Amino acid sequence: MEDHPEEPASPARRGRRPGQNTTRQAVLDAARRRFAADGFKATTIRAIAADAGVDAALVMQFFRSKDELFGAVMSISPEALSRIANAYRGPAESVGERVARAHLAVWEGDQPDADALRAMLRGAIANEKANTLLREFIEARLSEGARQSASDRRDAEVRVALAASMLVGVVVGRQIVRVAALAEEETEAIVRHVGPALQAILEPLGHDSRS
């Protein structure tokens, strides 16, 4: 019987362990199910990690925050999330216009983020769970900018809910229902109308903002 030379052992791989892409996808799948079941507010990184069968620290290696994980699930880029968050940086007297402009830029642009957000909005109109998920996500963005300076928690919650409802209503009117007067108006014209209303709602929450 002819002997066959033994094949050399494969060298040990270096760097990331095998299966990183599979693990990341498992986290995304678990997050998608958890967000759908519990909503954005109640979902935790720890719960997602448990569902995916990994450590919470590993989830944070892939995604730096719950916001970023949600963005990945919904195909929203970290840049879009940052743009909305950064709207609160600057003088308190112009926060309304900045928030309106940032939200409209992300929701109504030509980038993939806008397509993902509009798809979320269409789903929210038809599905109660999707509605809750979208509402909590938007409210979380607005609350983040107000958290440091709001003295009355209940008042802050009401103001954030009003601001979120206003922003969603404008996008629905322009992008989904397509009310002619709104859909045909330039974005900056909408900002000039909506900005002062948002200012009246948000400015008491952001009175400690610094330029």
C-alpha angles and dihedrals in degrees: 000000000000117000119230119211114247115254114243115256114258113254115252113264119244131209122027116017118253115271099039093132091048092049092048090051090049089055091049092049092048091047092050091053094044095048090049093049102040105021127238098285098052097041115101133194089235092057092048091049091051091050091050093045095239138108119273088236090062091052088054090051090059097037122023096211144003088260092057092046091051089048091053092049091051095037093248115144124234087239091062091049090049092049091058093044092048091057087083093060110096141042115346091226092068102037092109094060093042093052093046092048094047094049094047092047091055097040098042105034128108093246122108089254091068092051091051093048093047089050088052090050094050089050091049092056092057102033128053095208091050089047092055092046094052094044093050091047093053093043090051090055091051094042091053092064093045101041098092099053108030110111098182110054096195093048089049091052092051093048092048091049090051093049092048092049091050094050093046091047092054092050092047090051093048103035110023110026091023099211100201099231091050099038093052096046121102116253094241091053089054090049090053091054099040098037097072091048091051089045091057090050101041106031095079087055093049103039091123094057116129129208 
